[in-house]
Amino acid sequence: MRVLLVYPIFPKTFWSYEKILDLVDRKVLLPPLGLVTVAAILPQEWEFKLVDRNIRPATEAEWEWADIIIFSAMIVQKQDLLEQIQEAKRRGKLVAVGGPYPTSTPYDVQNVGADFLILDEGEITLPMFVEAIQQGEKSGTFRTAEKPDVTSTPVPRFDLLELDAYDMMSVQFSRGCPFQCEFCDIIVLYGRKPRTKTPEQLLAELDYLYELGWRRGVFMVDDNFIGNKRNVKLLLKELKVWMEEHQYPFKFDTEASVDLAQDEELLELMVESGFSAVFLGIETPDEDSLQLTKKFQNTRSSLTDAVQTIIKAGLRPMAGFIIGFDGEKAGAGDRIVRFAEQAGIPSTTFAMLQALPNTALWHRLKKEGRLRENTESNINQTTLMNFIPTRPLEELAREYVEAFCALYDPVKYLDRTYRCFLMLGSPKWKAPFKMPSWVELKALLIVVWRQGIVRETRWKFWHHLFSIIKRNPDVFAHYLSVCAHNEHFLEYRQIVRDQIESQLAAYLAQGAEKPYVPVAEKAEAIAS
């Protein structure tokens, strides 16, 4: 069986980083970890080729070679996924589809002709698919409510990737999250009981990447890396030794809940194991909204203090923010901007709240009749809300755009990054000195030219750079790399403004909806 694994195109998003990747001659931030894991689970006597359409399209020879095409996609890749399924069917190919998006809304891929739907988690449903193929079946849907034991998951087929095209590699230690945030689809897809691999498994994956010659960043893609603190500490204790023995070939980034700040041992282990950055789901500094959306873990202590504790330990924070929670008061965008400035968070994702399929939020809004017709949920910064909020959508959208642009004002971004790196702790270990490549030197010169000479940032750039060299020299290289991110955000904030304003104009032309008034408030208004 000849299998062509195809990963659809990502639209421009916060995470696409085209301008930064161009500086270092790379095409994509992260590889399709799901597809290389699928390739490892399927029978190894089968033949595999992988095409990441974010790097290049499939060639005619690859289309012709394949007996079956397997796609995997997240919701932001919907458009290209559906088009590629239709292209594969036009060519007379069998098509199998899986991943988070098809699992959440399988009827979309069925409607464009997918033959096999391999849904939920592949450790269980891929063997069902293989059995169907071996029996000569030409279609089928494979589902399970069972959550697999990931200690059986094999080492992904990283050898199928065009490694030079990626800025970072991806590995996964755990699935699931113990919390109950109303808007989150992770607990729907993977459950609230975090399941982890063994330390030996994860180290075997790193061994394989090392053997393949990888020497750059590795993203631990767990949706909450610290969901099972006991097991993650066991991993980190072994990872720390592995990194020392291999002379620190990687730097790790990951995602974690903000209660990381409350565990000093865990913070120290992460930094000493080579972690340099962590994505935190802050969502909003408004405690009422956090309570409403059941993100209780963010209400137990000061969020500003928590973020700064993480910074001082040695981890650069990235943060996710959301606007549009029920009952939210005007000015939420400004409050988010003030919080990011006060806490010293350089990079923040920021989006309007979306009701993702099958989440608790989606079910509640559906029951209340608030899901908007002819709109689709999407985790993107350029999408209007897909439900009727409790504030006028026009007010929310304008507030969101202004806040997004304020967050990524190039001078404010440099100031925030500077304040973060003045606080940033550094690990006790040091990787061996390595001469920078010509590509890295060229990228540095471009950043210095644009931000230190051409743009209005010039005075801030040089002041902050020399101050970091003087006051916290150990973080100098890391600091410069984060300054380079300004290249992406400078362009991306205009994309956000243009697309949101375009969608808002179309929405207003149709006649704006009235904001939703909760039943209790309606009754109170009538009584008064």
C-alpha positions as CSV (number, residue, x, y, z in Angstrom):
1,M,0.0,0.0,0.0
2,R,1.4,3.4,-1.1
3,V,0.3,6.2,1.2
4,L,0.6,9.9,0.4
5,L,0.2,11.9,3.6
6,V,-0.9,15.5,2.9
7,Y,-1.0,18.4,5.3
8,P,-3.2,21.4,4.2
9,I,-2.2,25.0,4.1
10,F,-2.5,27.3,7.1
11,P,-3.8,30.8,6.4
12,K,-1.9,33.7,7.8
13,T,-2.3,33.7,11.6
14,F,-0.4,34.8,14.7
15,W,1.6,31.5,14.5
16,S,2.5,31.6,10.8
17,Y,5.4,34.0,11.3
18,E,6.2,34.3,7.6
19,K,8.3,37.4,7.9
20,I,10.5,35.9,10.7
21,L,10.9,32.6,8.8
22,D,11.9,34.4,5.7
23,L,14.8,36.0,7.6
24,V,16.3,32.5,8.4
25,D,15.4,30.8,5.0
26,R,12.7,28.5,6.5
27,K,9.2,27.8,5.3
28,V,7.2,26.7,8.3
29,L,7.3,27.1,12.0
30,L,6.3,23.5,13.0
31,P,5.8,20.1,11.2
32,P,2.7,18.0,11.1
33,L,3.3,15.8,14.1
34,G,0.0,14.1,13.8
35,L,0.8,12.8,10.3
36,V,4.2,11.5,11.1
37,T,2.7,9.7,14.1
38,V,0.0,8.2,11.8
39,A,2.8,6.9,9.6
40,A,4.4,5.3,12.6
41,I,1.2,3.6,13.7
42,L,0.3,2.2,10.2
43,P,1.9,-1.0,9.0
44,Q,5.6,-0.4,8.4
45,E,5.6,-2.6,5.3
46,W,3.4,0.1,3.7
47,E,5.3,2.8,1.7
48,F,4.9,6.5,2.8
49,K,5.5,9.9,1.3
50,L,4.6,13.2,3.1
51,V,3.7,16.5,1.5
52,D,3.3,19.6,3.7
53,R,1.5,22.1,1.5
54,N,2.8,24.9,3.6
55,I,6.2,24.0,2.0
56,R,5.2,22.9,-1.5
57,P,2.3,21.2,-3.4
58,A,2.2,17.5,-4.2
59,T,3.8,16.8,-7.6
60,E,2.1,14.9,-10.4
61,A,4.4,12.0,-9.8
62,E,3.4,11.8,-6.1
63,W,-0.4,12.0,-6.9
64,E,0.1,9.2,-9.5
65,W,2.2,7.1,-7.1
66,A,-0.3,7.0,-4.3
67,D,-2.9,4.3,-3.7
68,I,-4.5,6.3,-0.9
69,I,-4.3,9.9,0.3
70,I,-4.4,10.6,4.0
71,F,-5.2,14.1,5.3
72,S,-5.1,15.5,8.8
73,A,-6.2,19.1,9.7
74,M,-7.1,21.6,12.4
75,I,-10.0,23.9,11.9
76,V,-8.0,26.8,10.6
77,Q,-6.9,24.6,7.7
78,K,-10.5,23.8,6.7
79,Q,-10.6,25.6,3.3
80,D,-7.5,24.0,1.8
81,L,-8.4,20.6,3.3
82,L,-11.8,20.5,1.6
83,E,-10.3,21.7,-1.7
84,Q,-7.6,19.0,-1.6
85,I,-10.1,16.2,-0.8
86,Q,-12.0,17.3,-3.9
87,E,-8.8,17.3,-5.9
88,A,-7.9,13.8,-4.8
89,K,-11.3,12.5,-5.7
90,R,-11.1,14.2,-9.1
91,R,-8.0,12.1,-9.6
92,G,-9.8,8.9,-8.6
93,K,-8.0,8.4,-5.4
94,L,-9.2,6.8,-2.1
95,V,-9.2,9.5,0.6
96,A,-8.9,9.0,4.4
97,V,-9.2,12.0,6.7
98,G,-8.6,12.5,10.4
99,G,-7.4,15.0,13.0
100,P,-9.1,17.6,15.3
101,Y,-11.2,19.3,12.6
102,P,-12.8,16.2,11.0
103,T,-13.3,14.7,14.5
104,S,-15.3,17.7,15.5
105,T,-17.3,18.2,12.3
106,P,-17.1,14.9,10.2
107,Y,-20.0,15.9,8.0
108,D,-17.9,18.6,6.3
109,V,-15.4,16.2,4.9
110,Q,-18.1,13.6,4.1
111,N,-19.9,16.2,2.0
112,V,-16.9,16.7,-0.3
113,G,-16.2,13.0,-0.8
114,A,-13.9,11.6,1.8
115,D,-14.1,7.8,1.8
116,F,-12.6,6.9,5.2
117,L,-13.1,9.0,8.4
118,I,-10.4,8.0,10.9
119,L,-11.7,10.0,13.9
120,D,-10.8,10.5,17.6
121,E,-7.4,9.1,18.6
122,G,-5.4,7.1,16.0
123,E,-3.9,4.5,18.3
124,I,-7.4,2.9,18.4
125,T,-9.0,4.0,15.1
126,L,-6.1,3.5,12.7
127,P,-6.0,-0.3,13.4
128,M,-9.8,-0.3,12.5
129,F,-9.0,1.5,9.3
130,V,-6.1,-1.0,8.4
131,E,-8.4,-3.9,9.0
132,A,-11.1,-2.4,6.7
133,I,-8.4,-1.8,3.9
134,Q,-7.1,-5.4,4.2
135,Q,-10.7,-6.7,3.8
136,G,-11.1,-4.7,0.6
137,E,-13.5,-2.1,1.9
138,K,-13.7,1.3,0.1
139,S,-15.2,3.4,2.7
140,G,-15.9,3.6,6.5
141,T,-16.1,5.7,9.6
142,F,-14.0,4.7,12.6
143,R,-14.7,6.2,16.0
144,T,-14.1,5.4,19.6
145,A,-15.1,6.9,23.0
146,E,-12.1,5.2,24.6
147,K,-9.0,7.2,25.3
148,P,-5.9,5.2,24.4
149,D,-2.9,4.5,26.6
150,V,-0.2,6.7,24.9
151,T,2.6,4.5,26.3
152,S,1.9,2.4,23.3
153,T,2.4,5.2,20.8
154,P,5.5,4.6,18.6
155,V,8.2,7.1,17.8
156,P,6.9,9.4,15.0
157,R,8.4,9.0,11.5
158,F,10.4,12.2,11.6
159,D,12.4,10.9,8.6
160,L,9.5,11.6,6.3
161,L,9.8,15.4,6.9
162,E,11.7,17.9,4.9
163,L,13.6,18.9,8.0
164,D,15.4,22.0,6.6
165,A,12.1,23.7,5.9
166,Y,11.1,23.8,9.6
167,D,12.1,26.3,12.3
168,M,11.2,23.9,15.1
169,M,10.3,20.3,15.6
170,S,7.3,19.0,17.6
171,V,7.0,16.2,20.1
172,Q,4.2,15.3,22.5
173,F,4.4,14.0,26.1
174,S,0.8,14.1,27.2
175,R,-2.8,14.5,26.0
176,G,-5.7,15.9,27.9
177,C,-6.1,18.7,30.5
178,P,-7.5,18.5,34.1
179,F,-9.4,21.8,33.9
180,Q,-12.9,22.6,32.6
181,C,-12.7,25.9,30.6
182,E,-16.1,26.3,28.9
183,F,-14.7,27.4,25.5
184,C,-11.9,24.8,25.2
185,D,-12.2,21.8,22.8
186,I,-9.1,20.0,24.1
187,I,-11.1,18.4,26.9
188,V,-13.7,17.4,24.4
189,L,-11.2,15.8,22.1
190,Y,-8.7,14.3,24.6
191,G,-10.5,14.3,28.0
192,R,-9.8,15.8,31.4
193,K,-7.5,13.0,32.6
194,P,-4.0,13.8,31.3
195,R,-2.3,10.7,29.8
196,T,1.4,10.7,29.5
197,K,4.1,8.8,27.7
198,T,7.0,7.3,29.7
199,P,10.2,9.3,30.0
200,E,11.9,6.6,28.0
201,Q,9.4,7.1,25.1
202,L,10.0,10.8,24.9
203,L,13.7,10.5,25.1
204,A,13.6,7.9,22.3
205,E,11.9,10.5,20.2
206,L,14.6,13.1,21.0
207,D,17.3,10.4,20.3
208,Y,15.8,10.0,16.8
209,L,15.7,13.7,16.1
210,Y,19.3,13.9,17.3
211,E,20.3,11.1,15.0
212,L,18.6,12.8,12.1
213,G,20.8,15.8,12.8
214,W,18.3,18.2,14.3
215,R,19.9,20.9,16.5
216,R,17.3,23.6,16.8
217,G,14.2,24.2,18.9
218,V,11.6,21.6,19.9
219,F,8.0,22.5,20.7
220,M,6.4,20.2,23.3
221,V,2.9,20.5,21.8
222,D,1.0,19.3,24.9
223,D,-2.0,21.5,25.5
224,N,-1.1,21.6,29.1
225,F,2.4,20.2,29.7
226,I,2.0,20.2,33.4
227,G,-1.5,18.6,33.5
228,N,0.1,15.6,35.3
229,K,2.7,17.2,37.5
230,R,4.0,14.0,39.0
231,N,4.7,12.4,35.6
232,V,6.1,15.6,34.1
233,K,8.6,15.9,37.0
234,L,9.7,12.3,36.4
235,L,10.3,13.2,32.7
236,L,12.2,16.4,33.5
237,K,14.6,14.7,35.9
238,E,15.6,12.3,33.1
239,L,15.5,15.0,30.4
240,K,17.9,17.1,32.4
241,V,20.5,14.3,32.4
242,W,19.9,13.6,28.7
243,M,20.4,17.3,27.7
244,E,23.6,17.5,29.7
245,E,25.0,14.3,28.1
246,H,24.1,15.6,24.6
247,Q,25.5,19.1,25.3
248,Y,22.2,20.8,25.2
249,P,21.3,20.4,21.5
250,F,17.7,21.7,21.8
251,K,15.7,24.4,23.4
252,F,12.2,23.6,24.3
253,D,9.0,25.6,24.3
254,T,5.6,24.4,25.5
255,E,2.1,25.3,26.8
256,A,1.1,25.2,30.4
257,S,-1.5,26.5,32.8
258,V,-0.6,29.5,34.9
259,D,-0.6,27.5,38.1
260,L,3.0,26.6,37.0
261,A,4.0,29.6,39.0
262,Q,3.0,27.9,42.2
263,D,5.4,25.0,41.8
264,E,9.0,26.2,42.3
265,E,10.5,22.7,41.8
266,L,8.7,22.3,38.5
267,L,9.8,25.7,37.3
268,E,13.4,24.9,38.2
269,L,13.3,21.5,36.5
270,M,11.9,23.0,33.3
271,V,14.6,25.7,33.1
272,E,17.4,23.3,33.9
273,S,16.1,20.8,31.3
274,G,16.4,23.4,28.5
275,F,12.9,25.0,28.4
276,S,13.1,28.7,27.4
277,A,9.4,29.8,26.7
278,V,5.9,28.8,27.8
279,F,2.5,29.7,26.4
280,L,0.0,30.6,29.1
281,G,-3.8,30.7,28.7
282,I,-4.4,34.0,30.5
283,E,-7.6,34.8,28.5
284,T,-8.6,37.9,30.5
285,P,-7.6,39.8,33.6
286,D,-11.4,40.2,34.4
287,E,-12.1,37.7,37.2
288,D,-15.9,37.7,36.6
289,S,-15.2,36.4,33.1
290,L,-12.8,33.8,34.3
291,Q,-15.3,32.5,36.8
292,L,-18.1,32.5,34.2
293,T,-16.0,30.5,31.7
294,K,-14.9,28.1,34.5
295,K,-11.2,29.0,34.3
296,F,-10.9,28.8,38.0
297,Q,-7.2,28.0,38.0
298,N,-6.6,31.7,36.9
299,T,-8.4,33.1,39.9
300,R,-6.4,31.6,42.8
301,S,-3.7,34.3,43.0
302,S,-2.5,37.4,41.3
303,L,-2.1,36.8,37.5
304,T,0.5,39.5,37.3
305,D,2.6,38.0,40.1
306,A,2.2,34.5,38.6
307,V,3.5,35.7,35.2
308,Q,6.5,37.5,36.7
309,T,7.3,34.5,38.9
310,I,7.6,32.4,35.7
311,I,9.7,35.1,34.0
312,K,12.1,35.4,36.9
313,A,12.5,31.6,37.0
314,G,13.8,31.8,33.4
315,L,10.8,31.2,31.1
316,R,9.7,33.8,28.6
317,P,5.9,33.9,28.6
318,M,3.7,34.0,25.6
319,A,0.0,34.5,26.5
320,G,-3.4,33.9,25.0
321,F,-6.2,36.5,25.4
322,I,-9.8,36.5,24.5
323,I,-12.4,39.2,24.2
324,G,-16.2,38.7,24.2
325,F,-17.2,36.7,27.3
326,D,-20.8,37.0,28.5
327,G,-21.4,39.9,30.8
328,E,-18.0,41.5,29.9
329,K,-17.9,45.3,30.5
330,A,-16.8,47.8,28.0
331,G,-13.0,48.4,27.9
332,A,-12.0,44.8,28.1
333,G,-9.5,45.3,25.2
334,D,-7.8,48.2,27.1
335,R,-7.7,46.1,30.2
336,I,-5.9,43.3,28.3
337,V,-3.4,45.7,26.9
338,R,-2.7,47.2,30.4
339,F,-2.3,43.7,31.8
340,A,0.2,42.6,29.1
341,E,2.2,45.8,29.7
342,Q,2.1,45.5,33.5
343,A,3.1,41.8,33.5
344,G,5.8,42.2,30.8
345,I,4.5,39.7,28.3
346,P,6.1,40.3,24.9
347,S,4.0,38.0,22.6
348,T,0.3,37.6,23.0
349,T,-2.3,35.8,20.9
350,F,-5.5,37.8,21.0
351,A,-8.8,36.8,19.4
352,M,-12.6,37.2,19.7
353,L,-14.3,34.4,21.5
354,Q,-15.4,31.5,19.3
355,A,-17.9,28.7,20.2
356,L,-16.0,25.7,18.9
357,P,-18.1,22.6,18.0
358,N,-19.2,20.3,20.9
359,T,-17.6,22.5,23.6
360,A,-19.6,23.3,26.7
361,L,-19.8,26.9,25.4
362,W,-21.2,25.7,22.0
363,H,-23.8,23.5,23.7
364,R,-24.9,26.4,26.0
365,L,-25.2,28.9,23.2
366,K,-27.0,26.5,21.0
367,K,-29.6,25.9,23.8
368,E,-30.0,29.6,24.2
369,G,-30.4,30.1,20.4
370,R,-27.4,32.3,20.1
371,L,-25.2,30.6,17.5
372,R,-25.2,32.8,14.4
373,E,-26.3,31.3,11.1
374,N,-23.9,31.1,8.2
375,T,-20.8,31.7,10.4
376,E,-18.2,29.2,11.3
377,S,-16.0,28.8,14.4
378,N,-12.4,29.3,13.8
379,I,-9.4,29.8,16.0
380,N,-8.0,32.8,14.2
381,Q,-7.4,36.4,15.0
382,T,-9.2,37.6,11.8
383,T,-12.6,36.1,12.5
384,L,-15.7,37.7,14.0
385,M,-17.6,35.9,16.8
386,N,-19.8,33.1,15.6
387,F,-22.5,33.8,18.2
388,I,-24.6,36.7,19.6
389,P,-22.7,38.3,22.4
390,T,-24.0,40.3,25.4
391,R,-22.4,43.4,24.0
392,P,-23.0,44.9,20.6
393,L,-20.7,43.1,18.1
394,E,-19.7,46.3,16.5
395,E,-18.5,47.7,19.8
396,L,-16.6,44.4,20.5
397,A,-15.0,44.3,17.1
398,R,-13.8,47.9,17.2
399,E,-12.4,47.5,20.7
400,Y,-10.7,44.3,19.7
401,V,-9.0,45.8,16.6
402,E,-7.7,48.8,18.6
403,A,-6.4,46.7,21.4
404,F,-4.7,44.3,19.0
405,C,-3.0,47.1,17.2
406,A,-2.0,48.7,20.5
407,L,-0.4,45.4,21.7
408,Y,1.7,45.3,18.5
409,D,2.6,48.9,18.2
410,P,6.3,48.3,17.4
411,V,7.7,50.7,20.0
412,K,5.4,49.3,22.8
413,Y,6.4,45.8,21.7
414,L,10.1,46.6,22.1
415,D,9.5,48.2,25.5
416,R,7.5,45.2,26.8
417,T,10.1,42.8,25.5
418,Y,12.9,44.8,27.2
419,R,11.1,44.8,30.5
420,C,10.5,41.1,30.3
421,F,14.1,40.3,29.5
422,L,15.5,42.5,32.3
423,M,13.5,40.2,34.7
424,L,14.2,37.0,32.9
425,G,16.3,34.4,34.8
426,S,18.9,32.2,33.1
427,P,19.8,28.6,33.7
428,K,22.9,27.4,35.5
429,W,24.0,25.5,32.5
430,K,25.5,26.8,29.3
431,A,25.5,25.2,25.9
432,P,28.9,25.0,24.1
433,F,29.6,28.1,22.0
434,K,28.7,27.7,18.3
435,M,29.6,30.1,15.6
436,P,26.4,31.6,14.0
437,S,25.7,30.6,10.5
438,W,25.7,33.1,7.6
439,V,21.9,32.8,7.5
440,E,21.7,33.7,11.2
441,L,24.1,36.6,10.8
442,K,22.2,37.9,7.7
443,A,18.9,37.8,9.7
444,L,20.5,39.7,12.6
445,L,21.8,42.4,10.2
446,I,18.4,42.8,8.7
447,V,16.7,43.2,12.1
448,V,19.3,45.7,13.2
449,W,18.9,47.7,9.9
450,R,15.1,47.8,10.1
451,Q,14.6,48.3,13.8
452,G,17.8,50.1,14.7
453,I,18.2,52.4,11.7
454,V,15.2,52.7,9.4
455,R,12.2,52.7,11.7
456,E,10.9,54.9,14.5
457,T,12.0,52.2,16.9
458,R,15.7,53.1,16.4
459,W,16.3,54.9,19.7
460,K,14.5,52.3,21.8
461,F,16.2,49.5,19.9
462,W,19.7,50.6,20.7
463,H,19.0,51.8,24.3
464,H,17.3,48.5,25.2
465,L,20.0,46.4,23.4
466,F,22.9,47.9,25.2
467,S,21.0,47.9,28.5
468,I,20.4,44.1,28.1
469,I,24.1,43.5,27.3
470,K,25.0,45.4,30.5
471,R,22.3,44.3,32.9
472,N,21.4,40.7,31.8
473,P,23.9,39.6,29.2
474,D,23.1,35.8,29.5
475,V,19.7,36.4,27.7
476,F,21.1,38.6,24.9
477,A,20.7,36.1,22.0
478,H,17.2,35.1,23.2
479,Y,16.3,38.8,23.5
480,L,17.3,39.6,19.9
481,S,15.3,36.7,18.6
482,V,12.2,38.0,20.3
483,C,12.8,41.5,19.0
484,A,12.8,39.9,15.5
485,H,9.2,38.8,16.0
486,N,8.3,42.5,15.6
487,E,8.8,41.9,11.8
488,H,5.8,39.6,11.7
489,F,3.5,41.6,14.0
490,L,4.1,44.8,12.2
491,E,2.4,43.4,9.1
492,Y,0.0,41.1,10.8
493,R,-1.8,43.7,12.9
494,Q,-2.8,45.5,9.7
495,I,-4.1,42.2,8.3
496,V,-6.2,41.8,11.5
497,R,-7.6,45.3,11.1
498,D,-8.4,45.0,7.4
499,Q,-10.1,41.6,7.7
500,I,-12.1,42.4,10.9
501,E,-13.3,45.7,9.5
502,S,-14.3,44.1,6.2
503,Q,-16.3,41.4,8.0
504,L,-17.8,44.0,10.3
505,A,-19.0,46.1,7.4
506,A,-20.7,43.1,5.8
507,Y,-22.3,42.3,9.1
508,L,-23.6,45.8,9.6
509,A,-24.9,45.9,6.0
510,Q,-27.1,43.0,6.8
511,G,-28.6,44.7,9.8
512,A,-26.9,44.3,13.2
513,E,-28.3,41.9,15.7
514,K,-29.4,43.1,19.2
515,P,-27.1,41.9,22.0
516,Y,-28.2,38.9,23.9
517,V,-29.9,39.6,27.3
518,P,-29.8,36.7,29.7
519,V,-33.1,35.5,31.0
520,A,-32.4,36.7,34.6
521,E,-31.6,40.2,33.4
522,K,-34.8,40.3,31.2
523,A,-36.9,39.3,34.2
524,E,-35.2,41.9,36.4
525,A,-35.7,44.6,33.8
526,I,-39.4,43.7,33.5
527,A,-39.9,43.7,37.2
528,S,-38.3,47.2,37.6
